[in-house]
Amino acid sequence: MKCSSGRLHQLVSCIALVMFGLFAACTDHGDEAAAPGAASVSVTDAPACGYEVVNVTVSKVRIHQSNSANDNDAGWSEITLNPPRTINLLDLNDPTQPNFALEHLGETALPAGHYTQLRLVLEENKGNQPTANWIVLEGQDPNIPSNRIPLDTPSAVQSGLKLIHQFTVGSGQRVDLLLDFDACSSIVQTGNGKYKLKPVIKVIPFVLNGIEGFVDQALVGSNVVVSAQSNGQIVRAVRPNATTGKFFLARLAAGTTYTVVIAAPGHVTKVITGVPVPSETSITAVSTAGARITLGTSATHDIGGTVELLPQTDDETVFVAAKQTVGGGLVTVRFRPAALTDGPPAGDFSYGLTLLPIDPPLRGAYSTPLPITFAAEPLAAGQYKVEASAAGYATQSFDKDISVSNQTQNFTLIP
């Protein structure tokens, strides 16, 4: 899943990736004092920004009761993948698929007890060849070997990503752990066309809930992205299924409401406010196959510029977002990483948020029965807040009016 129109890819999609969930499924245990438990591990992905392929190769998963256990300490339980499995994370961000976008890694027996450490072990690339972990940039053909860029994998990745997540295995119980690999936030461009893997893994529920709907199938080829947002931040984002146009924003925090944003380059943005996700198993529909969400076309302008990090470093990913005020609250229309400028000085990035619609966005309050009624927000036409952020640096934003022409905005981020 690509993110040129502002995902997350939280990776989002893009991605972006990665998180865990916990679900205990009791079995017929009989003698509870002696019955072992088990852990089953799967992986999924938050949307990723700006990539056609993000491949990682997993060799094993290790589980330990002690948070301070070292690599060679006794007491590790392991799921070993033989041979190691190469997984394209971007194949794992469409929960409308029959497997709900999950890649099952395996299962291992565990003594009943409390566990505090889990490690995901990746293979390393052989030399500078993209044999295990590699990416293909957006718009390039993944079938051409020269387009495959190896991901530098630090030694910590090869010895196992230490993932702190506490869970308890009861006698005769199975715990399902879901690893959500945020590919968008896990890839750092380090200059001279090189990229480094800095995996970001978070915790999400294994049990399925969320928000679903359908978009007009004519939009599928328009880089349309649907996101669930809270206070202007993307919580989950997906591209609709390429065949059916269905989207599913899965595994959201229960007992709250979300703003759903449907956005595509060159199209009028639609915003649905107050979409409820009441429980850990509830699925809320915002449109149906018979009454799909459509987006009209819009005239566009661009926002571009540079981002400088002070102190200077090439070891962070810079994100830039274009936001609008709709219904009294901010929503993100476009979100993507900035591009590192090769060569000295370090810490210089450039970005381009292109084909931003200047027509007023349309807003509808969630209600039943469907369909939702939308109305224009004229005060938001062409008005954007452009925001730059990086881990460890204060976020900076500026208001820009693109209703008449393209705009330039440069940033300097400090801690």
MOURKA-V377197 format. One record per residue. N is the residue number from 0. OMEGA is omega in whole degrees, -180 to 180 (none if undefined). Layout:
<<N | OMEGA> <N | OMEGA>>
This chain:
<<0 | -176> <1 | -175> <2 | -178> <3 | -179> <4 | 170> <5 | -180> <6 | 176> <7 | none> <8 | none> <9 | none> <10 | none> <11 | none> <12 | none> <13 | 160> <14 | -81> <15 | 164> <16 | none> <17 | -172> <18 | 180> <19 | 171> <20 | -175> <21 | 178> <22 | -179> <23 | 178> <24 | -176> <25 | 176> <26 | 177> <27 | -167> <28 | 179> <29 | -179> <30 | -174> <31 | -177> <32 | -175> <33 | -172> <34 | 176> <35 | 172> <36 | -180> <37 | 174> <38 | 177> <39 | -174> <40 | 175> <41 | 180> <42 | 172> <43 | -173> <44 | 166> <45 | -174> <46 | -179> <47 | -174> <48 | 168> <49 | -178> <50 | 172> <51 | -178> <52 | 168> <53 | -177> <54 | 169> <55 | -179> <56 | -176> <57 | 179> <58 | 179> <59 | 172> <60 | -178> <61 | -175> <62 | -179> <63 | 179> <64 | -177> <65 | 177> <66 | -176> <67 | -178> <68 | 177> <69 | -175> <70 | -172> <71 | 179> <72 | 175> <73 | 173> <74 | 178> <75 | 168> <76 | -171> <77 | 164> <78 | -178> <79 | 177> <80 | -176> <81 | 2> <82 | 175> <83 | -173> <84 | 175> <85 | -175> <86 | 170> <87 | -176> <88 | -177> <89 | 172> <90 | -170> <91 | -179> <92 | 175> <93 | -177> <94 | 175> <95 | 177> <96 | -179> <97 | 180> <98 | -179> <99 | 178> <100 | 178> <101 | 173> <102 | -177> <103 | -178> <104 | 180> <105 | -176> <106 | 178> <107 | 176> <108 | 180> <109 | 170> <110 | 177> <111 | -180> <112 | -177> <113 | -177> <114 | -174> <115 | -178> <116 | 175> <117 | 179> <118 | 174> <119 | -175> <120 | 179> <121 | 172> <122 | 175> <123 | 175> <124 | 179> <125 | -176> <126 | 180> <127 | -179> <128 | -179> <129 | -175> <130 | -175> <131 | -176> <132 | -176> <133 | -179> <134 | 168> <135 | -177> <136 | -178> <137 | 178> <138 | 180> <139 | -177> <140 | -180> <141 | -178> <142 | 177> <143 | -175> <144 | -177> <145 | 177> <146 | -177> <147 | -177> <148 | -180> <149 | 175> <150 | 174> <151 | -178> <152 | -180> <153 | -177> <154 | 180> <155 | 178> <156 | -177> <157 | 180> <158 | 177> <159 | 177> <160 | -177> <161 | -176> <162 | -177> <163 | 179> <164 | -176> <165 | 175> <166 | -178> <167 | 176> <168 | 177> <169 | 178> <170 | 179> <171 | -179> <172 | 172> <173 | 177> <174 | 178> <175 | -179> <176 | -179> <177 | -179> <178 | -180> <179 | -173> <180 | -179> <181 | -175> <182 | -178> <183 | -178> <184 | -173> <185 | -177> <186 | -179> <187 | 175> <188 | -173> <189 | 179> <190 | 179> <191 | 177> <192 | -179> <193 | -178> <194 | -178> <195 | 177> <196 | 174> <197 | -168> <198 | 174> <199 | -177> <200 | -180> <201 | -177> <202 | 175> <203 | 179> <204 | 176> <205 | -179> <206 | -170> <207 | 169> <208 | 173> <209 | -176> <210 | -179> <211 | 178> <212 | -180> <213 | 171> <214 | 174> <215 | -176> <216 | 175> <217 | 180> <218 | -172> <219 | 179> <220 | -176> <221 | -179> <222 | 178> <223 | 178> <224 | 176> <225 | -177> <226 | 169> <227 | -174> <228 | 175> <229 | -178> <230 | 177> <231 | 180> <232 | 180> <233 | 177> <234 | -180> <235 | 180> <236 | -179> <237 | 164> <238 | 178> <239 | 178> <240 | -174> <241 | -178> <242 | -172> <243 | -174> <244 | -180> <245 | 173> <246 | -179> <247 | 175> <248 | -166> <249 | 170> <250 | 177> <251 | 177> <252 | -175> <253 | 175> <254 | -180> <255 | 176> <256 | -177> <257 | 169> <258 | 179> <259 | -178> <260 | 176> <261 | -172> <262 | 176> <263 | 178> <264 | 177> <265 | -179> <266 | 176> <267 | 180> <268 | 173> <269 | -176> <270 | 176> <271 | -177> <272 | 172> <273 | 180> <274 | -174> <275 | 167> <276 | -168> <277 | -172> <278 | -180> <279 | 180> <280 | -176> <281 | 176> <282 | -176> <283 | 178> <284 | 177> <285 | 173> <286 | -178> <287 | 178> <288 | 179> <289 | 179> <290 | -174> <291 | 175> <292 | 177> <293 | 176> <294 | 175> <295 | 178> <296 | -179> <297 | 166> <298 | -173> <299 | 165> <300 | -173> <301 | 169> <302 | 180> <303 | 179> <304 | -177> <305 | 174> <306 | 177> <307 | 176> <308 | 176> <309 | 4> <310 | -173> <311 | 177> <312 | 173> <313 | -172> <314 | 177> <315 | 174> <316 | 178> <317 | 178> <318 | 178> <319 | -177> <320 | 172> <321 | -175> <322 | 176> <323 | 175> <324 | -178> <325 | -180> <326 | 178> <327 | 180> <328 | 179> <329 | 170> <330 | 178> <331 | 179> <332 | -180> <333 | -177> <334 | 179> <335 | 177> <336 | 173> <337 | -179> <338 | 178> <339 | 176> <340 | -178> <341 | 174> <342 | 180> <343 | -4> <344 | 176> <345 | 173> <346 | 178> <347 | -178> <348 | 173> <349 | -179> <350 | 174> <351 | 175> <352 | -168> <353 | 175> <354 | 176> <355 | -178> <356 | 177> <357 | 174> <358 | -178> <359 | 174> <360 | 178> <361 | -178> <362 | 174> <363 | 176> <364 | 179> <365 | 177> <366 | 174> <367 | 1> <368 | 177> <369 | 9> <370 | 178> <371 | 178> <372 | -178> <373 | 175> <374 | -177> <375 | 174> <376 | -171> <377 | -179> <378 | -179> <379 | -176> <380 | 178> <381 | -177> <382 | -177> <383 | 167> <384 | 180> <385 | -169> <386 | 176> <387 | -178> <388 | 174> <389 | -179> <390 | 179> <391 | -179> <392 | 179> <393 | 178> <394 | -179> <395 | -179> <396 | 179> <397 | 175> <398 | -179> <399 | 176> <400 | -179> <401 | -175> <402 | -177> <403 | -174> <404 | 173> <405 | -179> <406 | 176> <407 | 175> <408 | 177> <409 | -178> <410 | 167> <411 | -177> <412 | 176> <413 | -179> <414 | none>>
